[in-house]
Amino acid sequence: MKSYKILFLAGSQNLYGSAALDVVNNNLRAIVEGLNASSTISCTIVYLPCLTDSGVIEKSILMAENDPDCAGIITWMHTFSPSKMWISGLKRLTKPYLHLNTQYNRDIPWETIDMDFMNLNQSAHGDREHGYIAARLGLPRKVIAGHWQDDRVRREIDVWMRAAVGALESNRLKILRISDNMRDVAVTEGDKIEAQIKLGWQVDHYGITDIENEMKSVSRVEAEAVFEEYSKDYLIDTDNIDSVKYQAKIEAAIKNFLEKNGYGAFHTNFQDLGALKQLPGLAVQNLMKKGFGFGAEGDWKVAALTRIMKLMSKGHQGGTSFIEDYTYHFEPGNEMLLGAHMLEVCPSIADDKPKIQVHPLGIGDREPPARAVFKAKAGKAIVASLVDMGYGLRMIVNDIECQKQKNEIPHLPVASALWKPFPDLKTSAQAWILSGAAHHSVLSYDLTAEHMRDFCEMKGIEFLHINKNTEILSYRKELELSEFLWKNKK
């Protein structure tokens, strides 16, 4: 994450004289160094001397715009910075924008405070002037208020940073479609042009024959290297080693194709397997574990979202995976939802070392495929769904609590996660369905709804949040208002 830069733009003016500006720059440098030294802050914050005129402001913003490693800017008005100076620069800004309302000192020095101190510590004054011009320009931004050394403030900055990384990587994401989406399914469809305009996603189709041809060029050495990874990272719990090795060959082929062509995410479709002997299972799981995004049955939107959420959570160890709502547990007072998929759930969310097993699939009309079987860990998480509503894209996020899976499921040899959705299963399911959210989603232990809200605001897409305070009648009104606003958004 440290390879991503955030430019820190502090505003002032020349009215105070060079000596005062030296103090401003010393304070600014201390704040940047202090934030960069914090283990909470993921990205690298770049110090620039304070900005005192419109030319320098515009030049600094263009520096951020033109740097491919810059994910966004932070602004802060140390003193009073007349906001007309910021208009030309802010009009050029397209990258994520955080307005940090802080000040260098934490406390008012009651015994010594004088006009010199007041002139140099005007964030309460200057940030309001700056806030006006951003509001007048209608710029999407996040505002965080509080002292820069406060843990809460630093956590909020890092949430915004990770969303900014997602927005940056979204702009250059390419998605490989292996075949089309599953026949007759609605929710996996979507406007790929709209996705590229709003999110930057380039969605390309290739036939299954392209993967078959890639498999022909996979060497024995490459396939054996992948098999060795399996032997190290998983418990091989099968005598059908040929099936496992076949998955290793599929993985090597797909990975080679992704990397040669610059794709970060992909999907498969069990209805179009061509000459493949097995549906990709373990191969997909291990590629997800390596950071690639995936969607089943031709769901390119969830494949892309998986990739973006994995990039946003870099450095965290909780895990992020493609998942599907499978079945309900309606025990009174202990209602839960079992999420899984027939094969493809990422081992990054496993509670224990996964087992590689081979079982008949009953779908796809192919040989029994090898897959990693495991139970997901307990802990707080989210599930996020991205759908195309016709007038635009909508993201729905539900806060959940994954449960320790105490029961064995010997006749369902898949990877699975068991969770209690907030506020409860009944309300969550009603809200999810009313929102049009899909049965495919992304489960993450590392990200929160705040991360995803910030991402949606940066990319200009609708966001809905199902949480502990959700009440269905109020949610319906929120949903109706949200839909009205987004349908009529200029």
N, C-alpha and C positions, 0 to 999 in steps of 0.2 A: 504493500500500500504506500510505502514511503516514496515510490517512484512517481506518484501523482502529486502535482503541485497545486497549491492554493495561494493566489496572490493576496497579500494583506494591504489594502489601500486605506491609508489614514488621511483624513482631511484636516486642513488648517488654512491659514491665510497669511499674507505678508504684513498685516497690520501690526503684529506684535513684535517685529524685529527679529534679527538673526539669532540673538542669544536665546530668545524664547523658543524659537524653532529648534535650536540645538537640544533644549530640554525635551521638547515634543519627540524628537527623533530618538533620544536616549530612552525615553519611556516606551516608545513604540518598539524599539529593538528588544528591550527587556520582556515585553509582552510576547513577541514572536518567539524569542528564545525559550521563554517559560512554557509556552504552549507546545513547542516542538520537543521539549524535554519530557513532556507528560506522556505516560504510557497509555493514556486514554485517547490521545490524538493520533489518528491513523496516517494521515497524509502529511506531506512536508509543506509548512507554511513559509512563504517567501517574503522576506523583508524588502520593502521599498521605502525610501525617504518620504516624509509626509508630502502631500500634494497640495499646492497652493494656487494653481491657476488652471484654467480650462484646457490649455494645450497639453500640459503634463498629465492631467487626468485622462484625456482622450488617448494619449500615447500609451499610458499604463494599461488602460482597458484593452486597447488593441494588442498590446503585448500578451495579455491573457488570452485574447481571442485567437491569436496566431500560434500559440504554443500548444502542440498536440498533446503534451503531458500535463497541461493545466486544466484542472477539472472545474474551476470556478474562482470567484473572488469573494473576499470578506471586506466590507467597508466599516469604518469607524471614524467618527468625528471627535478627535482629541480636544479640539477647541471649536470655535464657531467657523464653519466653512460655508460661505454663501452658496446656496444650492444651484443658482443659475450656472455656476462654473461646471457643474456636473452634467448638464443637459446633453451637450454634444457627445460626451463619452458614454453616458448611459444609453443613449439612443443607438450606439454601436454594439451594445452588450447583448449576446445571445447565450452565454454560458451561465450556469447557476450563480445565484447572488444571495449572499448572507449579509444582513445588516446586524452587526454586533453592537448593542447598546451597552457599553461598559465604561469604565474610567480606570486610569492607572492606579490611583490610590483607592483603598477600600473604604476608609473612614474619613469623615470630615475632621481636619485638625483644629478643633474648637479653639484652642488657646492661641494659635498662630495664624489662622486664616485671615487673608487680606486680599486687596484687589489684584495683586500679582497672581496669587493662587487662583482666584476666581477666573482671571483671564486665561489661565493655562489649563483649567480643569472644567471645561464647559460641555462635557458630553451630554448632560441632561438638557442642555440648550441646543448644541450643534446637531445632535442626532435627531432632534425633532424637525429642524430645518431640512436635514437630509431626507428624513422620512416623508416629508411633504412632497418633495420633487419626485421621489420614486412612486408615490401614490398617484401623483398627477400624471406621470408617464404611463401608469398602469402596468408597472413591471412586476412579474412574478418574483417573489423573494421570500426568504424566511427572516424573521426578526427574533433575535435572542437577547434578552435583557438580564443583566447580573454581572457580578464581578468576575473578571477573567480567570482568577485563581480558584473559583468555586467549582467543586466537582460536578455539580448539576450542569453548570454552564458548559464545562468541557465535554460532558457526555452529549449534550444537545448539539454542540459543534460537530462532534464526531458522527452523530447520526446524519446530520446534513452533509458532511463530507462523503460518507459512504453512498448516500443517495446521488451526490454529484458525480462520483466515480461511475455509478450505474448509468447516469445520464450520458456521460462521456463515452463509455464503452458501448452504450446503446446506439450511438451515432455511427459506429463502425462495425456493427454486428452483421455477419452474414449467416444465413440459415439454410442448411441443406435439406431439401425435401426429397426423400427417397420414395418415389411414387407419389400418389395423391392421397387425400384423406379417405377415411373409411366411408364406404358407400352409404348414403341415406342419413348420415349423422349431420346435424345442423351446427352444433356448438363448435366443432373443429374448423368450420368455415370461417372466412373473414376477408376483409378488404386489404390485400397485401400492399396496394398503393397507399392507402391511408396509413398503414403501419410504417411504411418507409417515410412518408411525409412527417408524421407525428413523432415517431420513435427512432427513425434512422435505419430500420431493419431492412436489409436486402434479402428477399426470400426467393431462392432459386430451386427449380425442379430438375431432378435427374431420374432416369429410370433405374430399376433394379439391375438391369444389365450392366450399368456402369460400375456397380459394386461387384457384380460377378466378375467382370473383367479385372477389377482391382485385385480380387482374391487370387486370380491366376498369377499375378506378379508378386504375391507374397512369398518370400523365401522360407525355407524350413527353419533357418536361423531366426528370422523375425517371429515366426509363430512359436518357436520353442522359448524365445525370450519372454513372450507374453504368458506362456504356460508357467514359466518359472515365477513370474509375478503372482500368478494365481496360487502357486504352491506356497509362497511366502506369506501372502496376505489373507488367505482363506484356509479353512480346514476342508480338505478334499474328502467328502463323505459319499463316495460312489466308486464302483468298480468300472464304470463306463468312462474310461479315460479318453476314448476316442471322441466322445461327445464334448468333453471339456476342451480337448485340443482343437476341435472344429470351431468352438466359440472363440478360441484364441486367434485362429486364422481370420474369422470374421472381424474381430476387433482390430487386428493389424491392418486389414483392408480398409475398414471405415476410417480409422485414425489417419492412415496415409492419405486417403482421399480428402478428409477434412483439412489436414495441414497443408497439403499441396495447393488447395484452392482457397485457403483462408477462411474456412467456416468455423464458427464457434459453437454451433448448435445443429441438431439434426432430428429427423423423425423417421420412423419406419411405418409399415402398414402390413399387418398379417394377411391381408387379402391379396397382396401382391408380393410374393416371395420368389417368383421366377424359378431359377434352378437351385436356389438355396435349399440345403437339406434340413435346416432348422431355422426357426424364428430367432433372430438375435436376442439373446437374453443376458447371460453373464457378460457377453461382449459389451452390451449397452451399459450394464451396471458399472462395469469397471471404467468405461469411458466417462460416465457421469462422475465417478469418484475422482477422476483426473481433472474435472472441471468443465467438461463439455455439457451443454444443455441438451435435454432430450424431451421429446413428446411422443406418445404412443398414438397409433391409429391415424397418423397424418396430422397431428395437432401441432402445427408450427408455432402457434402463439405461446403455448405452455413450454415448448422447447426453448424458445428465446427467453422467456421469463426465468426459466431455470438457470440459464447461463448468466443472465444479468444479476440474479440474486446470489449466485455463487461468487461472482466478482465483487459484489457489494459486501459480502461477508468474509472476504479474504483475511486470513490471520486469525479468525475465530475457529473454534473446533467443534461447534455444536452439530453442524451438518445441515445440508439443504438437498432436497430431492423432489423430483417429479412424484406425484402420488395421485391416487384415484379413490373417491368415496366408494366403498365396497358394500358394507352392510351395517345395519343398526343393532344395538343392544338396548332393548327397551325395559330392562329391569327397573321397577319403580325406585326412584331415589338414586339410581346408579346408571343412568342412561349414558351410553357411549357410542362412538362411531369407529368402525374398523376400516382403516385405509390400507390399500395394498395395490397390487396390479398383478396380472398373470405372470409377469417376469421382472419388469424393469423398475425397481426401486433402488435408489442409490445407497451403497453400503456406508456412506459417511454418517448416516443416522443410526447405525446399528448399535445395540447395547453391548453385545459380545462379538467375538470373532465370528463372522459368517461362515456357514457351511456351504460348500458346493455340492449340489445334488442334481440328479437327473431323473425326471419324471415325465410321463406323457402329459401333453398340454391339453388335448381335447379341442383345440382350435388351431387353424392354420394348415392342417392336413400335412404335417411334416414329422420328421423324427422327433423323439423326446429331446428337448433342449436342456442343456446345463444352465443352472441359475444359482445365484447366491441366496440362501435362505437364512433369515434372521428376524429378530424382534427389535423394533425401534426402542430407543432409550426413553426414559421418563423425563419430563421437564416442560417448561413453558415454551410455546412455539406459536407460529402463525401458519395459516394456509391462505394462499393468495390465488385468485383466479382472474384472468384477463379475457374479456369477451367483446365481440363487435356488436354494437347495438344498432347499427345502421346509420345513425347520426354521428357516430364516433366510438372510440374505445372506452370501456369501463373496467376499472379494477375493483374487485371486492376482496376485502381481507377480513378474516375471522380469527380472533384470539382463541387459542386452545391450550389445553394442558394434557400433554401426552402421558399415558399411564404405564406403569410397570405391567407387562403382560404376564399374568400368573397362570393362565390356562394354556395348555398345549393344543395345537391344532394339527394333529398328525396327518389328517387327510387333506390338508390345504398347504402344500409345501411351497409357500411363497414368502417373500419379505413383506412385513406388515407393520403398521403403526396403529395404536389404539389411543383414542383421545376423547376427552370431554370438551365440547365446544362451549364457549361463553356466549350468552349468560347461562344457557342450558340447551340441551339437544333440540327440544321442541321449538324454542324461539329462534335458535340459530338456523335450523333447517328451514323454517318458514321464511326468515329474512334472506337466506341464501337463494332459495327458489324464487322469491319475489323479485330479487335483484337480477335474475337471469344468469347467475354464476354457474360455471361448468362443473361437470363431474371430475374433470381433470384440474389439478391445481399444483402449486408448489408449496411444500412444507419446509419451513426453516426454523431451526432452534436459535439462530444467530441474529436474525432481523426482527424488527417489531413493526407494528402498523405505522409508527411514526416514520421509519425509514421509507416505507412504501408510499405514504402520503407525500413526503417530500419529493420522492421520485416522480410521482404523478403530477405534482404542481410544476416541477421543472419541465416536464414533457408536455404539459397542457392536456391531460386526460382526466376523465371523471374518476372520483375515488369514493368508495363507501366502506364503512368500518362497522363490523358486527363485534360487539364487546360486552363486558360485564354489565354495562348500563343500558343495553339495547332493550327497548320495549316495543312490541310489534306494531301497535297503533301509531306511535311516534315515528317508528322507522318507516312505515308506509308513507307518512306525510313527508319525511325527509327524502324518500325515494322519488315521490312525485315532484317535489320541488327541484331536486337535483336533475331529473330528466327534463323538466321544463327549461331550466337554466341552460343545460348543455345543448338542448335542441335549438335554442335561440341565441346561443353564444356567437358573437361576431368573429 
